[in-house]
Amino acid sequence: MKLEIKSVSSFQFPVSSFLRKSKQLSVVIILCVGVVSGAFGNSAGSGKDTLKLSLKDALQRAMRDNPLIRVERINTDIASAVLSENKYSIYEPHLRAQYGMSDNERNGIPFSESGEASLSLFGSLPTGTNYELGIGASALSQTSRLSAATPAGSTHQNSFGITVTQSLLQGLSPSANLAPLRKASIDVNIREEELAAYAQRLLGDTERAYWDLLLSGEQMKIYEYSLELAQRLLYESEERLKIGNVAPIDLVAIKAEVASRERQLFDAVTAYQQKMLYLVYLMNAPELWNASLALTESSSETLGSADSVDEHLEAARKFRPDLRLASMQAQKGELDLAQTKNGLLPKLDFFISLQGTSYAESFSSALTPDQPSSVVSAGLTLNWPLTNGAARERHRRAVFSTEQQKLSIENFSRLLEYEIRSAHMEVVRAHRQIKTAEEVSMLQLQKLEAEQDKMAAGKSTGYAVLQIQRDLVSANLDEAQARTTYINALLSLYSRDGTLLARRGVSAMQ
């Protein structure tokens, strides 16, 4: 089985609201860009290679190189080999050949030599029929005379036989006889569904890791911007201190805030590096452990939108791997039920056999005898356990198991509907939060601009500006988080309805 990524929709992550053009913050943004460039420049200077990585490339690498995907593919291959083995072992015709020689002595004197050869073809059919066709030839050569009654000479014997045995009760049903093959075929489908389920989990984990890394990068930039705001406020306050417009005690709170934001930035950088390592692990790309990833996607345009609840429910009943697995297990249970029900019947077989023999003094004459002898026999064979207890208990167990599977599928269907409806509600909620977060960020930016104007006019303090800066940074973080939350909610919905592979262009092909 091969997993191939055909296409992945490209979408953009929105620029954080702190990057909106503003007359009062233009200088701050330029300084922020310089800090970001310096941070990545130091990373490149340390010997790290920078690799541009798109979402499609990340998913492709994970599907192609992750070793656990290969393990699941091998499991599918093993199941296919078991199916072929069952086909050959149950209904494959067998050819048997035999040859032997013997010497007879009487009173220490060689009396005769004999040789015998036989060839037969035998096997079974799904109809409960066993067959055997055979031919044989033997020769007896008398090497000496012990008396007048035992003249020397040779005798050749040729024989043929056809025997057919047909089950009339137990073993007559083709559905019961073919149950092992059908169960083996279902096992192949089960392994394929398990492969699809694991591929979907890996695909979802990789995509979430990609967007989490992108979010972490956005958070890092926001904290860099937050630090720049505090440093600029500190610089302006120090300048005001020189002309006596600010008390020295006011600088203490600003300096403490700068130190706090430096710590936040350090934590954000560490979190970014850890999430980058996790994405590299999912892609199984050891050559990227020491590289720096430059993600090419952004979240200014979202991943997509949800369909109606009914459409997702219909898709889940059709594509959800675990529901399909449960249905396949139920099919195997039905086959077990058919087998055990057939096992309740007594064993009654009809047989017919035709045997022919010819004798002659030479082998060629034995092939075309004048009066060959033949025997035709037919009859019935009955085998019936007195209590048949084992068969009845096996059938009873199969009935219980089938009923249990039906109840499990019924309960799973209800659980599936709950999961879809809940995931759909989360998508709707997360989508609404994006617009709210954008409005809050814009208002906080306007609030900061107004407070800075008041401070410039001597009507506000540095501490008040710091508080509003914190609110703006928190709003920017909430906005970035809201978009990632929406993306993850969509991924969760697509995973629950089983369509994530199809939506990402991943197909499982033989």
Order of alpha helices (4+ residues) and beta strands (2+ residues): beta-alpha-beta-alpha-alpha-beta-beta-beta-beta-alpha-alpha-alpha-beta-alpha-alpha-beta-alpha-beta-alpha-alpha-alpha-beta
